[in-house]
Amino acid sequence: MGYNNGRSEPPANDSEQMKVWVLRSMRLLLEGQVSDTLILSSRKINTVLTQKYGVNFKIDRIGRFLAKFAKDNKLKRLSTKIPKFEVNKYLLDEILPKETIKNP
């Protein structure tokens, strides 16, 4: 039996599950990237999560995780109203765990 997100696994609720989903969406953004620079934002990640995986999280939770991820990995913050981080796609490929490639 499927869940309301159309998948066979339960919807993500806790912080650890959110981390997995956000890393999956980053990997998907990385794979579709043509240029060497990738701009990460909570809204972009939320759009990927909603459209590709059918998972909804509050944008502020995604933003907090993204800010911590960027700080831990020393990503450059862009000076915009919505926090955005610039990262080289090859660096991000090294940072992201390889298991994020697996699709749910």
C-alpha positions in Angstrom: 0.0 0.0 0.0 1.3 3.4 -0.9 1.4 6.6 1.1 -0.1 9.9 0.1 3.2 10.8 -1.6 2.7 7.9 -4.0 5.6 5.9 -2.7 5.9 2.8 -0.7 7.9 4.3 2.2 6.6 6.6 4.9 6.8 10.4 4.6 9.8 12.0 6.2 9.2 13.6 9.5 12.3 13.7 11.7 15.6 15.6 11.3 17.6 12.5 10.2 15.1 11.7 7.4 15.1 15.4 6.3 18.9 15.2 6.1 18.6 12.2 3.8 16.0 13.8 1.6 17.9 17.2 1.3 21.1 15.3 0.4 19.2 13.4 -2.2 17.9 16.6 -3.7 21.4 18.1 -3.7 22.7 15.1 -5.6 19.9 15.4 -8.1 20.6 19.2 -8.6 24.3 18.3 -9.0 23.6 15.7 -11.6 21.6 18.1 -13.7 24.1 20.9 -13.4 25.9 22.0 -16.6 28.1 24.8 -15.3 30.9 24.4 -12.8 29.1 26.5 -10.1 26.0 25.4 -8.3 23.8 27.8 -6.3 22.0 26.1 -3.4 19.0 27.6 -1.7 16.3 26.3 0.5 13.6 27.2 -2.0 15.4 25.3 -4.8 15.9 22.3 -2.6 12.2 22.4 -1.5 11.1 22.5 -5.1 13.1 19.4 -6.0 11.8 17.6 -2.9 8.2 18.5 -3.7 8.3 17.9 -7.5 10.6 14.9 -7.8 10.0 13.0 -4.5 6.6 14.3 -3.3 8.1 15.1 0.1 7.2 18.4 2.0 9.3 20.0 4.6 9.0 23.6 6.0 11.4 25.8 4.1 12.9 27.2 7.3 13.9 23.7 8.4 15.6 23.1 5.1 17.3 26.5 5.3 18.6 25.8 8.8 20.0 22.4 7.6 21.5 24.1 4.5 23.1 26.8 6.6 24.7 24.2 8.9 25.8 22.1 5.9 27.4 25.2 4.3 29.1 26.3 7.5 30.5 22.8 8.0 31.8 22.6 4.5 32.9 26.2 4.2 30.7 27.1 1.3 30.5 30.7 0.1 27.3 32.6 1.1 25.9 35.0 -1.4 24.5 38.3 -0.2 20.9 37.9 -1.1 17.7 38.2 1.0 17.1 34.5 0.8 20.3 32.7 1.9 22.1 31.1 -1.0 25.4 29.3 -1.1 27.8 29.0 -4.0 29.7 25.8 -4.5 31.8 24.2 -7.2 30.0 21.1 -8.5 33.2 19.0 -8.2 33.6 20.0 -4.6 30.0 19.2 -3.9 30.4 15.8 -5.5 33.2 15.0 -3.1 31.2 16.4 -0.1 28.0 14.5 -0.7 27.9 10.9 0.4 27.7 8.5 -2.5 24.7 6.7 -1.0 22.6 9.8 -1.8 22.5 8.6 -5.4 20.0 5.8 -4.5 16.5 6.8 -5.3 13.7 5.9 -2.8 
